[in-house]
Amino acid sequence: MNICVLNGPNLNLLNKREEEKYGNLSLEEINKKIASEFPEISFSFFQSNIEGEIIEQIQKCSESCDGLIINPGGYSHTSVAIRDALEICRIPKIEVHLSNIAAREHFRHNMITASVCNGYISGLKEYSYIGAVFTLIQILKSCKSRK
């Protein structure tokens, strides 16, 4: 099983952001935690601050991965192009956010990308990713048993 974990803008600077919202781990530490929690899964990790690079990675995931976990960061609220790429992508997808979106500023409540994912997890800091991997595994197992 191959899962792509795709992170958007500013997630490379987690160590400079508010710890109470985002936790105290760097993105690299989160990636290591994911890989160590699920050693039987092959992960590919990607982060970019550039919208077009994120779109290209989503398109590649459609061909090379079984599932996708995406934290589009601020693009979750603004990028129709990323939303469209996610909609075209036919593998199971889960959107994650480190912070609790419902407790944030009102403009963050509208997540246009989440609507084309199988679901989203928000507010559990690094455990948002762990929960997403667990859930994605269950979705993929369910898909296999139906075939």
C-alpha positions in Angstrom: 0.0 0.0 0.0 1.4 3.4 -1.0 0.1 6.6 0.5 1.1 10.1 -0.5 1.1 12.8 2.2 0.9 16.1 0.6 1.4 19.4 2.5 0.8 22.9 1.3 2.1 26.4 2.1 3.8 27.4 5.3 3.8 23.8 6.7 7.6 23.8 6.3 7.7 26.5 9.0 5.7 24.7 11.7 8.5 25.4 14.2 7.8 29.2 13.8 4.0 29.0 14.2 1.8 29.1 17.2 2.4 25.9 19.2 -1.0 25.9 20.8 -2.6 25.7 17.4 -0.1 23.6 15.4 1.7 21.5 18.0 5.4 21.4 18.7 6.7 19.1 15.9 8.3 20.1 12.7 6.9 18.7 9.5 9.9 16.4 9.2 9.1 15.1 12.7 5.5 14.6 11.8 6.5 12.6 8.7 8.8 10.4 10.8 6.0 9.8 13.3 3.6 8.8 10.5 6.2 6.4 9.0 7.0 4.9 12.4 3.4 4.4 13.4 2.7 2.5 10.1 5.8 0.7 9.1 3.9 -1.6 6.8 2.8 1.3 4.6 5.0 2.9 1.9 4.7 6.7 2.2 5.8 9.5 -0.1 6.0 12.9 1.5 5.8 16.2 -0.4 5.5 19.8 0.7 5.3 22.9 -1.5 4.3 26.6 -1.1 3.5 26.7 -4.8 -0.1 26.0 -5.9 1.0 24.5 -9.3 3.4 22.1 -7.7 0.7 20.8 -5.4 -1.6 20.3 -8.4 1.0 18.4 -10.3 1.7 16.2 -7.3 -2.1 15.4 -6.9 -2.1 14.4 -10.6 0.9 12.1 -10.1 -0.7 10.5 -7.0 -3.7 9.5 -9.1 -1.3 7.2 -11.1 1.1 6.0 -8.5 -0.6 5.9 -5.1 -3.4 4.0 -3.4 -4.5 6.9 -1.3 -3.8 10.6 -0.6 -3.6 12.6 2.6 -3.5 16.3 1.9 -3.1 19.4 4.2 -3.6 22.2 1.7 -3.0 24.8 4.4 -4.5 28.2 3.4 -5.2 26.9 -0.1 -8.1 24.9 1.5 -10.1 28.1 1.6 -9.0 29.7 -1.7 -7.8 27.3 -4.4 -10.4 26.2 -6.9 -7.6 24.7 -9.0 -6.5 22.4 -6.2 -10.1 21.5 -5.5 -10.5 20.6 -9.2 -7.3 18.5 -9.2 -8.6 16.7 -6.1 -12.0 16.1 -7.7 -10.3 14.6 -10.8 -8.1 12.3 -8.6 -10.0 9.0 -8.2 -8.1 7.5 -5.3 -9.4 7.8 -1.7 -8.4 11.2 -0.2 -8.5 12.7 3.3 -7.9 16.3 4.1 -6.2 17.1 7.4 -5.5 20.3 9.4 -3.3 20.5 12.5 -5.4 23.3 14.0 -9.1 23.2 14.9 -10.6 25.0 11.9 -14.0 25.4 13.6 -12.3 27.4 16.4 -10.4 29.6 14.0 -11.2 32.9 12.1 -14.5 32.8 10.2 -12.8 33.0 6.8 -11.2 29.6 7.5 -14.5 27.9 8.0 -15.2 27.5 4.3 -12.9 24.6 3.1 -13.6 24.3 -0.6 -11.1 21.4 -1.0 -12.5 19.2 1.7 -15.8 18.8 -0.2 -14.1 16.6 -2.8 -12.3 14.4 -0.3 -13.7 11.4 1.4 -13.5 13.3 4.7 -11.4 15.6 6.7 -9.8 15.7 10.2 -9.0 18.9 12.0 -7.7 20.1 15.3 -5.7 17.1 16.5 -2.3 18.5 15.7 0.0 15.7 14.5 -2.7 13.1 15.4 -4.8 14.5 12.6 -2.4 12.8 10.2 -2.3 9.6 12.3 -6.1 9.4 12.3 -6.1 10.1 8.5 -3.7 7.2 7.8 -5.7 4.8 10.0 -9.0 5.9 8.3 -7.5 5.7 4.8 -6.2 2.2 5.4 -9.8 1.2 6.5 -11.2 2.8 3.3 -8.7 1.0 1.1 -9.4 -2.3 2.8 -13.1 -1.8 2.3 -12.6 -1.1 -1.4 -10.5 -4.2 -1.8 -13.1 -6.4 -0.1 -15.8 -5.2 -2.5 -13.8 -6.2 -5.6 
